[in-house]
Amino acid sequence: MTGEPAAGEPARQALLPARRAAEVLRHHADDVDRRGRFPHESVTALRDERLLAALIPHELGGGGLTVAEIADVCTVLGRACASTAMIYAMHQIQVACLVAHGEEPAHRFLRRAADGQLLVASGTSEHGHGGDIRSSTAAVEPDGDFVRLRKDVGTMSYGEQADALLVTARRAPDAAATDQVLVLLPRREPAAGEWTQVEVTRPWNALGLRGTASVGATVDARAAAGGVLRTGFAEILAQTMFPVSHVLWSAVWLGIAADALETAGRHLRRAGRGPRAALPRGYAEQVAAFYELDGFCRRQAAAVSIRPGTAAGSAAELRGAVELNSLKVRVSRGVVDIVVGAMSAVGLDAYLLDTDVALGRQLRDALSAPLMIRNDRLMDNVGSSLAVLKTLF
């Protein structure tokens, strides 16, 4: 959400590290996409700029940025490499959950994460649940001062490369499928008696976002009992994971759109129209669509905080849920339209793979947006929320 495609905007201090890292991301983006590999060099750049700890509060050793500021970072990174930007966004979603709902054991981990720039991945989906993360078959099993957990995760982005996992499971073996908790499973330098094994069961060879390494995997772990967050997952999902996800995902997608528009604008200017010439109407319409979505995303991001203790189920919160669902749906559809519009403005050179204005990677990455929590499912949730509200205005 940089406000791009306009150039020359004064660099905000919080975005300087992101812009330096983005140069590394852009350099490796095509190779990451072509080979479908995890972007090691790009994640190292994020670590070097201390961006992985940007959302962790100052008192825990982090950068203390807001969700809105992290969204700006996501857009800057999304313009350079959508795979790395999505990894960054998903990592920050997990950090937000630990900040807002974790107690001292989680906060001790966050101090370590800030110091070591640790990468955190999510294991909320489960094989056989059709993408519904609100219920689990896997359960937490007590083991003295530890807990045991084995889960068949349907899709887990960068789980093999992460330093820790946040995994959902039933609270206990006799708990209902919807009585879920989040469990923190460190993978690097574990305390005595802790271990986490990740075995890939389905490789990742996708059309877009090829660097996210979103494999299917079995997680088998023994972790400290203090790693089980006390707050139920349903509350964490509603208060933190859901709003932060929609804002940060949308910010990444807006980065893809901004990159496509910038590429198209550069092509049109050098095609003989000159820097002051009016650009085609179709291109101008896509720029206007971008600014509209960017503004909507900024308003939603400004309203999202990661502080705990907010009341769930109020009318204001339900209206907020409707807006956040709408944000995800509108941006996920809009980014595809914008990239296609940018390709049309450029013409054949954008369709070819070996030109400096090729937009095939951006289009393939954008096509993932409507599928990340399917839009039809989200709009069903909107309908349920509207049924609860007594008045819309």
C-alpha positions in Angstrom: 0.0 0.0 0.0 2.6 2.5 -1.0 0.3 4.7 -3.0 2.2 3.7 -6.1 2.1 3.7 -9.1 3.1 7.4 -8.8 6.9 7.8 -8.4 8.9 10.1 -6.2 7.0 9.7 -3.0 9.2 10.5 0.0 10.5 7.4 1.6 9.0 6.8 5.0 11.5 5.7 7.6 9.8 2.4 8.3 9.9 1.5 4.7 13.6 2.1 4.1 14.6 -1.5 5.2 11.8 -2.9 3.1 13.0 -1.1 0.0 16.5 -2.3 0.5 15.4 -5.9 0.9 13.1 -5.5 -2.1 16.1 -5.1 -4.3 17.3 -8.5 -3.3 13.8 -10.0 -3.7 13.5 -8.6 -7.3 16.9 -9.9 -8.3 15.9 -13.5 -7.4 12.1 -13.4 -8.1 12.2 -14.9 -11.6 14.6 -17.7 -10.5 12.4 -18.5 -7.5 9.4 -18.6 -9.8 11.0 -20.6 -12.5 12.5 -23.3 -10.2 9.6 -23.2 -7.7 12.1 -23.0 -4.9 12.0 -21.4 -1.4 13.5 -17.8 -1.6 16.5 -18.3 0.7 18.3 -15.2 -0.4 15.3 -13.0 0.0 14.4 -14.3 3.5 18.0 -13.7 4.5 17.6 -10.1 3.3 14.5 -9.8 5.5 16.5 -11.1 8.4 19.4 -8.8 7.7 17.1 -5.8 7.7 15.5 -7.1 10.9 12.1 -7.1 9.2 10.9 -10.5 10.6 10.7 -8.9 14.1 9.1 -5.7 12.9 5.6 -6.4 14.4 7.0 -7.6 17.8 6.7 -4.8 20.4 9.7 -2.8 21.5 9.5 -4.2 25.0 10.0 -7.7 23.6 13.0 -6.7 21.4 11.1 -6.1 18.1 10.5 -3.1 15.8 7.1 -2.2 17.3 5.4 -1.5 14.0 1.6 -1.3 13.6 -0.4 -3.7 11.4 -0.9 -0.8 9.0 2.9 -0.2 8.8 3.5 -3.9 8.2 0.9 -3.8 5.4 3.0 -1.0 3.8 6.0 -3.3 4.0 4.0 -6.2 2.4 3.1 -4.0 -0.6 6.7 -2.9 -1.1 7.8 -6.6 -1.0 4.9 -7.7 -3.1 6.0 -5.4 -5.9 9.4 -7.3 -6.0 8.5 -10.9 -5.3 5.0 -12.0 -4.4 6.2 -15.4 -3.0 8.5 -13.8 -0.5 6.0 -11.1 0.3 3.3 -13.7 1.1 5.8 -15.7 3.3 6.4 -12.4 5.1 2.7 -11.7 5.5 1.9 -15.2 6.8 4.8 -15.0 9.2 3.5 -11.7 10.6 0.1 -13.2 11.0 1.5 -15.8 13.3 3.5 -13.2 15.2 0.4 -11.1 15.7 -1.4 -14.1 17.3 1.5 -14.6 19.7 1.7 -11.0 20.6 -2.1 -10.5 21.1 -2.9 -13.8 22.8 0.3 -15.3 24.1 1.4 -15.1 27.7 4.8 -15.3 29.2 6.0 -18.6 27.5 5.0 -17.1 24.1 6.6 -13.8 24.9 9.8 -15.5 25.9 9.7 -17.1 22.4 9.1 -13.7 20.9 12.2 -12.3 22.6 14.2 -15.1 21.1 12.5 -14.6 17.7 13.4 -10.9 17.8 17.0 -11.6 18.7 17.4 -14.4 16.1 15.0 -13.1 13.5 13.1 -16.4 13.6 10.6 -17.4 10.9 7.2 -18.7 12.1 4.9 -20.8 9.9 1.2 -21.8 10.3 -0.4 -25.3 10.4 -4.1 -24.5 10.6 -5.5 -26.6 7.8 -6.0 -30.3 8.1 -6.2 -33.1 5.5 -9.8 -34.2 5.1 -11.4 -31.0 6.3 -12.0 -29.4 3.0 -10.1 -26.2 3.9 -12.2 -25.6 7.0 -9.7 -24.5 9.7 -12.4 -24.2 12.4 -12.3 -27.8 13.3 -9.6 -30.4 13.9 -9.2 -34.1 14.1 -5.7 -33.9 15.7 -5.6 -33.4 19.5 -3.2 -32.2 22.1 -2.1 -35.0 24.3 -0.6 -34.3 27.8 2.8 -35.8 28.5 4.0 -34.6 31.9 5.4 -31.0 31.5 5.0 -31.5 27.8 2.3 -32.1 25.2 2.4 -34.4 22.2 0.7 -33.5 18.9 0.6 -35.3 15.5 -1.3 -33.6 12.7 -1.8 -34.2 9.0 -1.6 -30.6 7.7 -3.3 -30.1 4.4 -1.2 -27.1 3.3 1.7 -25.6 5.2 3.6 -22.8 3.6 7.4 -22.9 4.2 7.0 -25.3 7.1 10.2 -27.1 6.3 12.1 -23.8 6.4 10.5 -22.3 9.4 12.1 -21.9 12.9 8.7 -22.5 14.6 5.2 -23.6 13.8 1.8 -22.4 15.2 -0.5 -25.4 14.8 -4.2 -25.9 15.6 -5.5 -29.0 17.3 -8.4 -30.0 19.6 -7.7 -28.9 23.2 -7.7 -32.5 24.5 -8.3 -36.0 23.1 -11.9 -35.9 24.3 -12.6 -32.3 23.1 -15.1 -31.5 20.4 -13.7 -30.9 16.9 -14.4 -27.2 17.2 -12.8 -26.8 20.7 -9.4 -25.8 19.3 -6.2 -24.3 20.6 -3.0 -23.0 19.0 0.2 -24.7 19.9 3.6 -23.2 19.5 6.2 -25.7 18.2 9.8 -24.5 18.1 11.9 -26.2 15.5 15.4 -24.6 16.0 17.4 -24.9 19.2 14.6 -26.5 21.2 14.7 -26.8 24.9 15.5 -30.2 26.4 12.8 -32.7 25.6 11.2 -30.7 22.8 11.3 -31.7 19.1 9.2 -31.1 16.0 9.4 -33.3 12.9 7.9 -32.2 9.5 7.5 -34.9 6.9 6.3 -33.7 3.4 3.4 -35.7 2.1 2.5 -33.6 -0.9 5.0 -31.4 -2.8 4.3 -27.9 -4.1 4.3 -27.4 -7.8 1.8 -24.6 -8.4 0.8 -22.1 -11.1 1.8 -19.1 -9.0 3.3 -18.2 -5.6 5.7 -21.0 -6.5 8.3 -19.9 -3.9 6.0 -20.3 -0.8 6.8 -24.0 -0.5 3.1 -24.7 0.5 3.4 -28.4 0.9 1.2 -31.0 2.6 2.9 -32.4 5.6 2.7 -34.5 8.7 3.8 -32.7 11.9 4.9 -34.8 14.8 5.9 -32.9 17.9 6.7 -32.8 21.6 6.6 -29.4 23.1 6.5 -27.6 26.4 2.9 -27.4 27.8 3.3 -23.7 28.1 3.4 -23.5 24.3 -0.4 -24.1 24.2 -2.1 -20.7 24.1 -4.9 -20.4 26.7 -7.2 -18.4 24.5 -9.3 -20.6 22.3 -8.6 -20.6 18.6 -12.1 -19.4 17.6 -11.4 -16.2 19.6 -7.9 -15.8 18.2 -9.3 -16.3 14.7 -12.0 -13.7 15.0 -10.0 -11.1 16.9 -6.6 -11.4 15.3 -5.8 -14.0 12.6 -8.8 -13.2 10.5 -8.4 -9.4 10.3 -4.6 -9.4 10.1 -4.7 -12.0 7.4 -7.1 -10.1 5.2 -5.2 -6.8 5.5 -1.8 -8.3 4.9 -2.8 -10.6 2.1 -4.5 -7.7 0.4 -1.4 -5.5 0.8 0.7 -8.2 -0.9 -1.8 -8.4 -3.8 -1.8 -4.6 -4.2 2.0 -4.9 -4.5 1.5 -7.2 -7.4 -0.9 -4.8 -9.0 1.4 -1.8 -8.5 4.3 -3.7 -10.1 2.2 -4.5 -13.1 1.0 -0.9 -13.5 4.5 0.5 -13.1 5.8 -2.0 -15.7 3.0 -1.1 -18.1 3.4 2.7 -17.6 7.2 2.5 -18.2 6.5 0.6 -21.5 3.9 3.1 -22.6 6.1 6.1 -21.9 9.1 4.8 -23.8 6.9 3.8 -26.7 7.0 7.3 -27.9 4.4 9.1 -25.9 6.9 10.9 -23.7 6.8 11.5 -20.0 4.1 14.2 -20.1 1.8 12.6 -22.6 -1.6 11.3 -21.5 -1.6 7.5 -21.1 -4.4 5.4 -22.7 -7.8 5.5 -21.0 -7.8 1.8 -20.3 -4.5 2.1 -18.4 -5.8 5.1 -16.5 -8.9 3.2 -15.5 -6.7 0.4 -14.0 -4.7 3.0 -12.1 -7.9 4.5 -10.7 -9.1 1.0 -9.7 -5.8 0.5 -7.9 -6.1 3.7 -5.9 -9.6 2.8 -4.9 -8.6 -0.6 -3.6 -5.5 0.8 -2.0 -7.5 3.4 -0.1 -10.0 0.8 1.1 -7.2 -1.4 2.3 -5.5 1.5 4.1 -8.8 2.3 6.0 -9.2 -1.3 7.1 -5.5 -1.6 8.1 -5.7 1.5 10.3 -8.6 -0.1 12.2 -6.8 -3.3 13.0 -4.8 -3.6 16.1 -3.3 -6.7 17.8 -4.1 -5.8 21.4 -6.0 -8.5 23.3 -9.2 -8.1 25.3 -11.6 -6.8 22.7 -15.2 -8.0 23.0 -16.3 -10.5 20.4 -19.7 -10.5 18.8 -20.7 -6.9 19.0 -22.6 -5.2 16.2 -19.5 -3.0 15.4 -17.3 -6.1 15.3 -19.8 -7.8 12.9 -19.8 -4.8 10.6 -16.0 -4.9 10.8 -16.1 -8.6 9.8 -18.3 -7.8 6.8 -15.9 -5.0 5.7 -12.8 -7.3 6.1 -14.5 -10.1 4.1 -15.4 -7.5 1.5 -11.8 -6.2 1.5 -10.4 -9.7 0.7 -13.0 -10.4 -2.0 -12.6 -7.0 -3.7 -8.8 -6.9 -3.7 -8.5 -10.5 -4.8 -10.7 -9.9 -7.7 -9.4 -6.5 -8.5 -5.7 -7.5 -8.6 -6.4 -10.0 -11.4 -8.4 -7.4 -13.4 -5.6 -4.8 -12.9 -2.8 -7.2 -14.0 -4.8 -8.3 -17.1 -5.5 -4.6 -17.8 -1.8 -3.8 -17.6 -1.0 -6.7 -19.9 -3.5 -5.4 -22.4 -2.0 -1.9 -22.3 1.4 -3.3 -23.1 0.3 -5.9 -25.6 2.3 -9.0 -26.8 5.5 -8.0 -25.0 3.8 -8.5 -21.7 2.6 -11.9 -22.7 6.1 -13.1 -23.8 8.3 -14.5 -21.2 11.6 -13.1 -22.4 11.0 -9.3 -22.4 11.7 -6.7 -19.7 7.9 -6.0 -19.5 6.8 -9.6 -19.1 3.9 -9.9 -16.7 3.3 -13.6 -16.7 4.6 -14.2 -13.2 2.5 -11.3 -11.8 -0.6 -12.7 -13.5 0.0 -16.2 -12.2 0.7 -15.0 -8.7 -2.5 -12.8 -8.8 -4.6 -15.7 -9.8 -4.0 -17.3 -6.4 -5.7 -14.5 -4.6 -9.4 -15.6 -5.1 -8.4 -19.1 -3.9 -6.8 -18.2 -0.6 -10.0 -18.8 1.5 -12.4 -19.1 -1.4 -14.4 -15.9 -2.1 -17.7 -17.8 -2.2 -17.1 -19.1 1.3 -16.3 -15.6 2.6 -19.4 -14.1 1.0 -21.4 -16.9 2.7 -19.9 -15.6 6.0 -21.0 -12.1 5.0 -24.5 -13.3 4.6 -24.5 -14.9 8.0 -23.2 -11.7 9.6 -25.8 -9.6 7.9 -28.5 -11.9 9.2 -27.4 -11.1 12.7 -27.3 -7.4 12.3 -30.6 -5.7 13.1 -29.7 -2.6 11.0 -27.1 -2.1 8.3 -26.7 1.7 8.8 
